[in-house]
Amino acid sequence: MTELTLHGVSVSLGRGDARTPVLRAVDATCAPGVLTALVGPSGSGKSTLLAVAGALLRPDEGRVLLGGTDLAALTDAERARVRRERVGYVFQSGNLLGGLTAVEQLLAAASVAGRPARRLRAAAESALAEVGLAHRLHHRADRLSGGERQRTALARALFLEPDLLLIDEPTAAVDRTQAAALTALIATTAKQRGCATLVATHDPVVAEAAGATIAR
Ligand SMILES: Nc1ncnc2c1ncn2[C@@H]1O[C@H](COP(=O)(O)OP(=O)(O)OP(=O)(O)O)[C@@H](O)[C@H]1O
């Protein structure tokens, strides 16, 4: 089981005169098996922190430890590999490929991660069933609702069994009933799989269900 820890992480964004400090000497921990809520006002740096945690962005200072690996010290190629093999990232938009069906989204991601996609079809279908999409397996992404797209993205991330799951605003596009169900699903899955799960959110439903909180 893998823990994520940030030690003294600082990030500034923008160029020249527009360069702005966004994260200043941040220390934070996200334990395996726990849904950790990342909360704070708009513009406080939640998405930036997710990007640093997911090896998308290298901090200017500090260490980002995923298990024993300092993501801040890796080369670009090594960080790309960590992203492919160890991190599941669910963006607010879902980030799906419009022309592919829900099942194909998962199989394409498996293929990119170097897994034998042809042998994984049944597992992909059951990952989608787990997020309540058994009836949408063969719908193209551009014909899914916003909430269904995000659940497909969640199934895709979980399907690859990441050490670290990063989710940006999972409940922004769903109604209150679905928000509670989706939050419960994320918390249960984190616990069952022992996956460190960091969720940026403005939603009190998510914050209340979380086992830990990082406040920005
Ligand atoms: N490329 C950039 N150049 C300069 N400033 C940036 C850049 N990207 C983001 N910022 C600034 O960094 C700050 C943090 O942004 P970030 O998206 O991490 O906040 P957030 O907490 O996720 O916000 P929200 O809740 O609205 O999504 C904001 O003030 C934003 O304007």
The ligand as a Tripos MOL2 file, in Angstrom:
@<TRIPOS>MOLECULE
LIG
   31    33     1     0     0
SMALL
NO_CHARGES

@<TRIPOS>ATOM
      1 N1         -0.6910   29.2030  -15.9020 N.pl3     1 LIG1
      2 C1         -0.9440   30.0180  -14.8750 C.ar      1 LIG1
      3 N2         -0.3160   31.2120  -14.7540 N.ar      1 LIG1
      4 C2         -0.5380   32.0360  -13.7160 C.ar      1 LIG1
      5 N3         -1.3930   31.7580  -12.7200 N.ar      1 LIG1
      6 C3         -2.0590   30.6060  -12.7750 C.ar      1 LIG1
      7 C4         -1.8840   29.6700  -13.8560 C.ar      1 LIG1
      8 N4         -2.6930   28.5970  -13.6130 N.ar      1 LIG1
      9 C5         -3.3370   28.8640  -12.4610 C.ar      1 LIG1
     10 N5         -2.9740   30.0440  -11.9600 N.ar      1 LIG1
     11 C6         -3.4460   30.6770  -10.7070 C.3       1 LIG1
     12 O1         -3.1320   29.8080   -9.6500 O.3       1 LIG1
     13 C7         -4.1320   29.8710   -8.6400 C.3       1 LIG1
     14 C8         -4.5680   28.4830   -8.2430 C.3       1 LIG1
     15 O2         -5.2680   27.8580   -9.3200 O.3       1 LIG1
     16 P1         -5.9190   26.4200   -9.1420 P.3       1 LIG1
     17 O3         -6.6010   26.0840  -10.4380 O.co2     1 LIG1
     18 O4         -4.9080   25.4570   -8.6470 O.co2     1 LIG1
     19 O5         -7.0010   26.7190   -7.9950 O.3       1 LIG1
     20 P2         -8.2250   25.8380   -7.4780 P.3       1 LIG1
     21 O6         -8.1790   25.8770   -6.0010 O.co2     1 LIG1
     22 O7         -8.1800   24.4780   -8.1210 O.co2     1 LIG1
     23 O8         -9.4630   26.6530   -8.0090 O.3       1 LIG1
     24 P3        -10.9690   26.1620   -8.3640 P.3       1 LIG1
     25 O9        -11.5940   25.7030   -7.0800 O.co2     1 LIG1
     26 O10       -11.5980   27.4190   -8.8830 O.co2     1 LIG1
     27 O11       -10.8570   25.0830   -9.4180 O.co2     1 LIG1
     28 C9         -5.2490   30.7240   -9.2190 C.3       1 LIG1
     29 O12        -5.1850   31.9870   -8.6010 O.3       1 LIG1
     30 C10        -4.9470   30.8040  -10.6830 C.3       1 LIG1
     31 O13        -5.3540   32.0230  -11.2190 O.3       1 LIG1
@<TRIPOS>BOND
     1     1     2 1
     2     2     3 ar
     3     2     7 ar
     4     3     4 ar
     5     4     5 ar
     6     5     6 ar
     7     6     7 ar
     8     6    10 ar
     9     7     8 ar
    10     8     9 ar
    11     9    10 ar
    12    10    11 1
    13    11    12 1
    14    11    30 1
    15    12    13 1
    16    13    14 1
    17    13    28 1
    18    14    15 1
    19    15    16 1
    20    16    17 2
    21    16    18 1
    22    16    19 1
    23    19    20 1
    24    20    21 2
    25    20    22 1
    26    20    23 1
    27    23    24 1
    28    24    25 2
    29    24    26 1
    30    24    27 1
    31    28    29 1
    32    28    30 1
    33    30    31 1
@<TRIPOS>SUBSTRUCTURE
     1 LIG1         1 GROUP 0 **** ****
